[in-house]
Amino acid sequence: MSASVPTLSMNFMCISIAISVLLPIALLLYFRFRKNANILPFFVGCGVMLLFAFVLEQIVHSIVLTSPAGTKIQGSIWLMALYGGLMAGLFEETGRFIAFKTVLRSRRNNDYNALMYGAGHGGFEAMMIFGVTMINNLTWSILINSGNTEMITGKLSGEALAQAEQAIQTLITMPSYQFLMGGLERLFAIIPYKSQVELLEEKQKKLNPLVSIFTFVCFEKTKKIAFRHTFPGIIPMLIYAVYYVAAAMTHIQNGMIAPGYDWYGFFFAGARSVVIVLPIVIALTYGISVLLWKWNRR
């Protein structure tokens, strides 16, 4: 295979690996030696993510998604998003609650222990979901560019060989920026984990999927959240919007977005329709943020 993986793509892979692997370690060292936090919450956070998200949640997925109801869920992007958010909220929030009520009960007097927990929880997810994938992509890219593709495909045959060849072609043709966007997404995933766990420490549970939203709004009354705090509520949507629009706009064919890249149908009238849809989505997202703030203060 004469084609090669662009150097820019490999550079972005290295940056994403640094974010996914080195950032959690850097946070561990920072909170331990600069803020005098305990080390235990970091590893408890890792353990909670492993047990509740990677083991227990996956068991539920294997049961639900292979059932007739699972077929319907996977057939609708909206149902899949609702189901995924619900499961993430249910298992991760339950894991956090149990951790702070049991193992970390005696360490709740130090606010930085909550941040240390968040670094472990979000950092472990970043390393396992994205860091390992990027390391594998970088390894394959080095083999491809050095002319050693047979080390990947040499012992494969049939469907496994076809899948490997497709993966190689994807590494070669995928726009370079997409290897960076994943790392940035993980960066913005780790940071909210830290702040959300700090809120949990103060009995203000994470505003993430539906289970947590209802818990926060209905049961966790607080006057500490000012109106200005409603603005950060649109940040995750804005980050995702940049990724969505960038992916779509780089795959335009005859003035229309290529099939498979207009994930939500927002480009229904061509590329220009995003100018109309995006402000509406931002306004609706912010409206939800304000509504939750007012509902919690009632």
C-alpha positions in Angstrom: 0.0 0.0 0.0 1.8 3.1 -1.3 -0.4 5.7 0.5 0.7 6.9 3.9 -0.8 8.5 7.0 -0.3 12.3 7.0 2.3 13.6 9.4 -0.3 16.1 10.7 -2.6 13.3 11.6 0.2 11.5 13.6 1.1 14.8 15.3 -2.5 15.2 16.4 -2.6 11.6 17.6 0.4 12.4 19.8 -1.4 15.5 21.2 -4.5 13.4 21.9 -2.4 10.7 23.7 -0.8 13.4 25.8 -4.2 14.8 26.8 -5.7 11.4 27.5 -2.8 9.8 29.3 -0.5 12.5 30.7 -3.2 15.0 31.8 -4.7 12.6 34.5 -1.2 11.8 35.8 -0.4 15.5 35.9 -3.6 16.2 37.8 -2.7 13.5 40.3 0.7 15.0 40.9 -0.7 18.5 41.1 -3.4 17.8 43.6 -1.2 15.6 45.7 1.9 17.8 46.0 0.5 21.3 45.5 -2.9 21.0 47.2 -2.1 18.3 49.7 -5.0 16.0 48.5 -5.0 12.3 49.4 -4.0 9.8 46.7 -6.8 7.4 47.6 -9.7 9.3 45.9 -7.9 9.2 42.6 -7.7 5.5 42.6 -11.3 5.2 44.0 -12.4 7.3 41.0 -10.6 4.9 38.7 -12.2 1.9 40.4 -15.7 3.4 40.3 -15.4 4.1 36.6 -14.1 0.6 35.9 -16.7 -1.3 38.0 -19.8 0.8 37.4 -19.2 2.0 33.8 -17.0 -0.7 32.2 -18.4 -3.7 33.9 -21.9 -3.3 35.4 -23.2 -0.9 32.8 -21.8 -3.1 30.0 -23.7 -6.1 31.4 -26.9 -4.1 31.2 -26.1 -3.0 27.7 -25.5 -6.6 26.6 -29.0 -7.5 27.9 -31.0 -4.5 26.8 -29.4 -3.9 23.4 -29.7 -7.5 22.3 -33.4 -7.6 23.1 -36.3 -6.5 20.8 -36.5 -3.2 22.6 -32.7 -2.8 22.0 -33.3 -3.1 18.3 -35.8 -0.2 18.4 -33.5 1.9 20.6 -30.5 1.4 18.2 -32.7 2.2 15.3 -33.4 5.8 16.5 -30.6 8.3 17.3 -32.8 10.1 19.8 -33.7 6.9 21.7 -30.1 5.9 21.7 -29.0 9.2 23.0 -31.7 9.1 25.7 -30.8 5.5 26.7 -27.1 6.2 26.7 -27.5 9.3 28.9 -29.8 7.5 31.3 -27.5 4.6 31.7 -24.4 6.8 32.2 -26.2 8.9 34.8 -27.6 5.9 36.6 -24.4 3.9 37.0 -21.8 6.7 37.3 -23.9 8.7 39.8 -24.6 5.6 41.8 -20.9 4.8 41.9 -20.0 8.3 43.0 -22.7 8.3 45.7 -21.5 4.9 47.1 -17.9 6.0 47.0 -18.4 9.2 49.0 -20.7 7.5 51.4 -18.3 4.6 52.2 -14.7 4.6 51.2 -14.3 8.4 51.0 -16.5 9.4 53.9 -13.5 10.2 56.1 -11.9 12.3 53.4 -14.7 14.7 52.6 -13.2 17.4 54.8 -10.7 18.3 52.0 -12.3 19.8 48.9 -9.3 18.9 46.8 -10.0 15.2 47.5 -13.2 15.7 45.5 -11.1 17.1 42.6 -8.7 14.2 43.0 -11.6 11.8 42.7 -12.8 13.6 39.5 -9.3 13.4 38.0 -9.2 9.7 38.6 -12.8 9.1 37.4 -12.6 11.2 34.2 -8.9 10.4 33.6 -9.4 6.7 33.7 -12.2 7.0 31.2 -10.1 9.1 28.9 -7.2 6.7 29.1 -9.2 3.6 28.5 -11.6 4.8 25.9 -9.5 7.2 23.9 -5.9 7.0 25.0 -5.6 3.3 24.1 -7.3 3.8 20.8 -5.0 6.6 19.8 -1.9 4.6 20.9 -3.1 1.8 18.6 -3.7 4.3 15.8 -0.3 5.8 16.1 1.4 2.4 16.2 -0.5 1.3 13.0 0.4 4.6 11.4 4.1 4.1 12.0 3.9 0.6 10.5 2.0 1.9 7.5 4.4 4.8 6.8 7.5 2.5 7.2 6.2 0.1 4.7 5.5 -2.7 7.2 1.7 -3.0 6.7 2.1 -6.8 6.5 2.9 -6.8 10.2 -0.8 -5.8 10.6 -2.4 -7.9 7.9 0.1 -10.8 7.5 -1.7 -13.4 9.6 -5.2 -12.3 8.9 -7.7 -13.6 6.3 -11.3 -13.3 5.3 -13.4 -10.8 7.2 -10.7 -10.0 9.7 -8.3 -9.0 6.8 -11.0 -6.9 5.2 -11.7 -5.1 8.5 -8.0 -4.4 9.0 -7.6 -3.1 5.4 -10.6 -0.8 6.0 -9.1 0.5 9.2 -5.8 1.2 7.4 -7.6 3.1 4.7 -9.5 5.1 7.3 -6.2 6.1 9.0 -4.9 7.3 5.6 -8.0 9.2 4.4 -9.5 10.5 7.6 -9.1 14.3 7.9 -6.3 15.1 10.3 -8.3 17.4 12.6 -10.5 14.6 13.7 -7.6 12.9 15.5 -7.3 16.2 17.5 -11.0 16.7 18.1 -11.2 13.5 20.1 -8.4 14.6 22.4 -10.1 18.0 22.9 -13.3 16.3 23.7 -11.6 14.2 26.4 -10.0 17.3 27.8 -13.4 18.9 28.2 -14.7 15.7 29.7 -12.0 15.5 32.4 -12.5 19.1 33.5 -16.3 18.9 34.1 -15.7 15.6 36.0 -13.6 17.6 38.5 -16.1 20.4 39.0 -19.1 18.1 39.0 -17.6 15.9 41.7 -16.9 18.9 43.8 -20.6 19.8 43.5 -21.4 16.3 44.6 -19.2 16.7 47.6 -21.4 19.7 48.5 -24.5 17.6 47.8 -25.3 19.2 44.5 -25.2 16.2 42.1 -23.9 16.4 38.6 -26.1 17.9 35.9 -25.6 15.2 33.4 -28.1 12.7 32.2 -31.8 12.6 33.1 -31.5 10.8 36.4 -29.1 13.3 37.7 -31.0 16.3 36.4 -34.2 15.2 38.2 -32.2 14.5 41.4 -30.6 17.9 41.3 -33.7 19.9 40.4 -36.2 18.2 42.7 -34.2 17.3 45.8 -30.9 19.3 46.0 -32.1 22.8 47.0 -29.3 25.4 47.1 -28.9 29.1 46.9 -25.3 28.9 46.0 -25.8 28.8 42.2 -25.9 32.3 40.8 -27.7 33.2 37.5 -24.3 33.7 35.8 -23.7 30.0 36.3 -26.4 29.2 33.7 -24.0 30.3 30.9 -21.6 27.4 31.2 -24.5 25.1 30.6 -24.2 25.7 26.8 -20.4 25.1 26.7 -20.6 21.3 26.1 -23.1 21.9 23.3 -20.9 24.5 21.7 -17.9 22.2 21.8 -19.9 19.4 20.2 -21.4 21.9 17.6 -17.9 22.9 16.5 -17.0 19.2 15.9 -20.3 18.4 14.2 -20.2 21.4 11.9 -16.5 20.9 11.1 -17.1 17.2 10.2 -20.1 18.1 8.0 -18.5 21.1 6.2 -15.4 19.1 5.2 -17.6 16.6 3.5 -19.6 18.7 1.1 -20.6 17.2 -2.3 -22.4 19.4 -4.8 -23.4 21.9 -2.2 -24.9 19.2 0.1 -23.4 17.3 3.1 -22.3 13.8 2.2 -24.5 11.0 3.5 -23.4 9.9 6.9 -22.0 13.3 8.1 -25.3 15.2 8.7 -26.0 13.2 11.8 -29.0 15.1 13.0 -30.4 16.4 9.7 -29.6 20.0 10.6 -28.2 20.6 7.1 -31.6 19.8 5.5 -31.4 22.7 3.1 -27.6 22.5 2.4 -24.7 24.0 4.2 -26.4 27.4 4.7 -29.2 26.0 6.9 -26.8 25.7 9.8 -26.8 29.5 10.1 -30.5 29.1 11.0 -30.4 25.9 13.0 -27.4 26.6 15.2 -28.6 29.8 16.9 -31.9 28.1 17.6 -30.2 25.1 19.2 -28.0 27.4 21.3 -31.0 29.4 22.5 -32.9 26.2 23.4 -29.9 24.8 25.3 -29.5 28.0 27.2 -33.3 28.1 27.9 -33.1 24.6 29.5 -30.1 25.8 31.6 -32.1 28.8 32.9 -35.2 26.7 33.4 -33.3 24.2 35.6 -31.8 27.1 37.6 -35.2 28.7 38.3 -36.8 25.3 39.0 -34.1 24.5 41.6 -34.6 27.8 43.4 -38.4 27.7 43.6 
